[in-house]
Amino acid sequence: MKAVITVIGHDTVGVVAKVSAVCAELNINIEDISQSIMQDMFCMIMLVSLNRCTVDPAAVRDRFTALGDEMKMQVTMTRQEVFDAMHTI
């Protein structure tokens, strides 16, 4: 199963490292990553594989939500099936 993780918020040091550390902690493989800084806003999109993840998807979402709260950023995870369904007529 694949998912899309998005990170949005004011740019600060260590964002990629913190998100990557949570991925490693949960055994989530990062397959692709795109990031940019628009003025003072950091934006990142990651495509990840949950095939070897050690917890269920709801717990993964909760973990990334908590990370976002800790960093004062918006961090969301959407399973690829949900993302695809949202964009299919």
N, C-alpha and C positions, 0 to 999 in steps of 0.2 A: 504494500500500500504506500502511496506517495502522498505528500502534503506540501502546502505552500505556507511558509512562515514569513510574516511581514513585520518589520520594525520601523516605527516612525517616531521621531521626537527631536528635541534639540541635540545637536552634535556634542558628543563628549568622548573622552578617551576610554577605550576598552570595550566598546559596544560589541564589536564582532567577536572579540575574545570571550565575553560573557555568554553570548548566545551560543557560540561554538562549544563552550565548556558544558552547557546544559545538554546540547546534542550528544556530546561524548558521554556524559553522565547517564543518559537514557539509551545509549547505543543507537542513536539516530545518525544515519549516514547523510552527509551534505553532498548532493549531486550537482547542484549549480547554485551560484550566488551572484547577485547584482546589487551594487550599492552606489549611491550618489549623495552628494551634499548640495542642497538647493538653499542658497543663502546660509542660514544657520540651522537648517533642518536636515537631519540624517534620515535617509530612506534606504531600506534594504529589503530585498526579496530573496528568499532561499527556497529552492526545490529540494525536498528531503525524502529519503526512503525510511519508512517505519517498519520494514520487513523484519528487522532484528531488534526492534525496540523492546525494552524490558518492562514497560507498563502499558496500560490501555490508553486509547486516544484521549479520553476525557481527562485522565491524569496528566497527560502531556500538555493539553490545553491549559489546565490549571497551573502547571509548573511554569509555562511561558507567560501566563497572565501575572503570576507572582513576580517573575523576573521583570516584567514591564513595570509593575508597581515599584519595585526596588530601584529601577533605573529612571523612574519618572518618564517612561516612554510607553507607547502603545505597541505591544507585541502580541500578535495573533497567529494561530495556526488553523488552517482550513484544509481538511482532507481533499485530495484532488478530485474525488468523485463529487463532492459537494460543489467545489469550484466549477467543475465541468457542467454540472446540472444547472447552476445559476446562469450559465452562458449558452444554454441550449434551448432552442424554441421548440 
